[in-house]
């Protein structure tokens, strides 16, 4: 049996400060907000209780900051996978949403490990269907590449749904995805099954933002 855990990033700076992007160097790549950092620490403590062999994160700053507390708890590195990254939605972004280079993220975060061979690289613009297909293919690629490992994939609301699409199928219900939530899928023989969806029991207030995909 193979297990994959999926985590959505915690609360982000521009969710609590809508004017933040007006003066930001990278307006499409916000860090976590103060309360988001607290959510990430709580999620990290939960992750520390899981039997995870490998942590793979979207390269967006909010996802990396969410992944690092769990990596600290498990004493493991965080690998960056652009295929898990944000939907390159032309309604949200005037151009490709840029992230910090992997070398810069590795300098800023001790847990970030370079050298991961990407499964997919996003293109701009992407339709919703194209984004889900790209993320789904990335999830399948990682599952196939590390069949004997329990994976934790950290990303965005679209990341969680896209991986589920790729592993289980496009008829997976979409109830939204709470901030800092955990979803667990397992493979028995050739079939994947959801065993936990959108769990926020590790958060004191069970914070939810089911209508947010970014």
C-alpha positions as CSV (number, residue, x, y, z in Angstrom):
1,X,0.0,0.0,0.0
2,X,1.3,3.5,-0.9
3,X,0.1,6.6,0.9
4,X,0.2,10.2,-0.3
5,X,-0.7,13.1,2.0
6,X,-1.8,16.4,0.4
7,X,-1.5,19.7,2.3
8,X,-2.8,23.1,1.3
9,X,-0.7,26.1,2.3
10,X,-1.7,28.2,5.3
11,X,-3.1,31.7,5.3
12,X,-1.3,34.2,3.0
13,X,-0.3,37.8,3.4
14,X,-2.5,39.2,0.8
15,X,-5.6,37.4,2.2
16,X,-5.2,39.6,5.4
17,X,-3.8,42.7,3.7
18,X,-5.4,43.1,0.2
19,X,-3.2,46.2,-0.5
20,X,0.0,44.2,0.0
21,X,0.4,43.4,-3.7
22,X,0.5,47.0,-4.7
23,X,4.1,47.5,-3.4
24,X,5.3,43.9,-3.5
25,X,8.3,42.8,-5.7
26,X,6.5,39.6,-6.6
27,X,2.8,40.4,-6.2
28,X,1.8,36.8,-7.1
29,X,4.0,35.1,-4.6
30,X,3.0,36.3,-1.1
31,X,4.5,34.8,2.1
32,X,2.3,33.5,4.9
33,X,0.5,36.0,7.1
34,X,1.2,36.1,10.8
35,X,-1.7,33.8,11.6
36,X,-0.7,31.7,8.6
37,X,2.7,31.0,10.2
38,X,0.8,29.8,13.3
39,X,-1.3,27.5,11.2
40,X,1.8,26.2,9.5
41,X,3.4,25.4,12.9
42,X,0.3,23.5,14.0
43,X,0.2,21.6,10.7
44,X,3.9,20.9,11.1
45,X,3.3,19.3,14.5
46,X,0.7,17.1,13.0
47,X,3.0,16.2,10.1
48,X,5.6,15.2,12.7
49,X,3.3,12.4,13.8
50,X,3.0,11.0,10.3
51,X,5.2,8.3,8.7
52,X,6.3,10.5,5.8
53,X,9.4,9.6,3.8
54,X,9.6,12.5,1.4
55,X,8.2,16.1,1.3
56,X,7.7,17.7,-2.0
57,X,6.4,21.3,-2.3
58,X,5.2,23.8,-4.8
59,X,7.9,26.4,-5.2
60,X,5.6,29.3,-4.3
61,X,6.7,31.0,-1.1
62,X,3.5,30.3,0.9
63,X,3.8,26.6,0.1
64,X,7.5,26.4,1.1
65,X,6.8,28.2,4.3
66,X,4.0,25.8,5.1
67,X,6.1,22.7,4.3
68,X,9.2,23.7,6.4
69,X,7.8,23.2,9.9
70,X,6.7,19.7,9.0
71,X,10.2,19.1,7.5
72,X,11.7,20.3,10.8
73,X,9.5,18.0,12.8
74,X,10.5,15.0,10.7
75,X,14.1,16.1,10.2
76,X,13.7,15.9,6.4
77,X,14.4,18.1,3.4
78,X,11.8,19.8,1.2
79,X,12.1,19.2,-2.5
80,X,10.6,21.7,-5.0
81,X,8.3,20.6,-7.8
82,X,7.1,23.2,-10.2
83,X,4.4,20.9,-11.4
84,X,2.6,21.3,-8.1
85,X,2.6,25.1,-8.5
86,X,-0.3,27.5,-8.7
87,X,-2.8,27.6,-11.6
88,X,-1.4,30.1,-14.1
89,X,-4.8,31.7,-14.5
90,X,-4.9,34.6,-16.9
91,X,-7.9,36.1,-15.0
92,X,-5.6,36.3,-11.9
93,X,-2.2,37.1,-13.5
94,X,-1.2,39.4,-16.4
95,X,1.8,37.1,-17.0
96,X,3.4,34.0,-15.6
97,X,3.3,34.0,-11.8
98,X,7.0,34.0,-10.9
99,X,8.6,32.4,-7.9
100,X,12.0,32.8,-6.3
101,X,14.8,30.7,-7.9
102,X,15.4,27.3,-6.1
103,X,18.9,28.5,-5.1
104,X,17.4,31.5,-3.4
105,X,14.8,29.4,-1.6
106,X,17.6,27.0,-0.5
107,X,19.5,30.0,0.9
108,X,16.5,31.2,2.8
109,X,15.3,27.9,4.1
110,X,17.6,25.3,5.5
111,X,15.2,22.5,4.7
112,X,15.0,23.2,1.0
113,X,17.0,20.8,-1.0
114,X,18.0,21.4,-4.6
115,X,18.5,18.7,-7.2
116,X,14.9,17.4,-7.6
117,X,14.2,16.5,-11.2
118,X,10.9,18.2,-12.1
119,X,7.9,16.2,-13.3
120,X,6.2,19.1,-15.0
121,X,6.7,22.8,-15.6
122,X,3.6,25.1,-15.8
123,X,3.0,27.2,-18.9
124,X,1.1,30.5,-19.1
125,X,-1.7,30.9,-19.7
126,X,-3.5,27.7,-18.4
127,X,-7.1,26.9,-18.5
128,X,-8.6,25.3,-15.4
129,X,-8.6,21.9,-17.3
130,X,-5.0,22.4,-18.3
131,X,-3.9,23.2,-14.8
132,X,-5.7,20.2,-13.3
133,X,-4.2,18.0,-16.0
134,X,-0.7,19.3,-15.3
135,X,-1.0,18.8,-11.6
136,X,-2.6,15.4,-12.0
137,X,0.3,14.3,-14.2
138,X,2.7,15.6,-11.6
139,X,1.0,13.6,-8.8
140,X,1.1,10.4,-10.9
141,X,4.7,11.0,-11.8
142,X,5.7,11.4,-8.2
143,X,3.7,8.4,-7.1
144,X,5.4,6.3,-9.8
145,X,8.8,7.7,-9.2
146,X,8.7,6.9,-5.4
147,X,6.4,3.8,-5.2
148,X,7.9,2.6,-1.9
149,X,7.7,6.0,-0.1
150,X,5.0,7.8,1.8
151,X,4.8,11.3,0.2
152,X,3.7,14.6,1.5
153,X,2.8,17.0,-1.3
154,X,2.4,20.7,-0.2
155,X,0.7,23.2,-2.5
156,X,-2.5,25.1,-3.3
157,X,-6.2,24.3,-3.4
158,X,-5.8,23.5,-7.0
159,X,-2.9,21.2,-6.2
160,X,-5.0,19.0,-3.9
161,X,-7.8,18.8,-6.5
162,X,-5.5,18.2,-9.4
163,X,-3.6,15.4,-7.7
164,X,-6.9,13.7,-6.8
165,X,-8.0,14.1,-10.4
166,X,-4.7,12.5,-11.6
167,X,-4.8,9.6,-9.2
168,X,-8.5,8.9,-8.8
169,X,-10.3,10.5,-11.7
170,X,-12.1,13.7,-12.8
171,X,-15.4,12.7,-11.1
172,X,-13.8,13.4,-7.6
173,X,-16.2,15.8,-5.8
174,X,-14.8,19.4,-5.3
175,X,-16.0,20.6,-1.9
176,X,-13.2,23.2,-1.8
177,X,-10.0,23.0,0.2
178,X,-9.4,24.6,3.6
179,X,-6.2,26.4,4.4
180,X,-3.6,24.3,6.1
181,X,-5.7,21.2,5.7
182,X,-4.6,17.6,5.1
183,X,-6.0,15.0,2.7
184,X,-4.8,11.4,2.6
185,X,-5.0,9.0,-0.4
186,X,-3.9,5.4,-0.5
187,X,-3.2,3.0,-3.3
188,X,-4.2,-0.7,-3.0
189,X,-3.0,-2.6,-6.0
190,X,-3.8,-0.3,-8.9
191,X,-6.6,1.8,-7.4
192,X,-6.3,5.0,-5.3
193,X,-8.9,5.8,-2.6
194,X,-9.5,8.9,-0.4
195,X,-9.1,8.0,3.3
196,X,-9.2,11.5,4.7
197,X,-10.3,14.8,3.1
198,X,-9.8,18.4,4.1
199,X,-8.9,17.6,7.7
200,X,-8.2,20.7,9.9
201,X,-8.5,19.0,13.3
202,X,-4.9,20.2,14.1
203,X,-6.0,23.8,13.9
204,X,-7.6,25.3,17.0
205,X,-10.4,27.0,15.0
206,X,-10.5,24.6,12.1
207,X,-9.9,27.6,9.8
208,X,-11.6,27.2,6.4
209,X,-11.5,29.1,3.1
210,X,-13.3,26.6,0.9
211,X,-14.0,29.2,-1.8
212,X,-10.3,30.0,-2.3
213,X,-8.2,28.1,-4.8
214,X,-5.0,30.1,-4.7
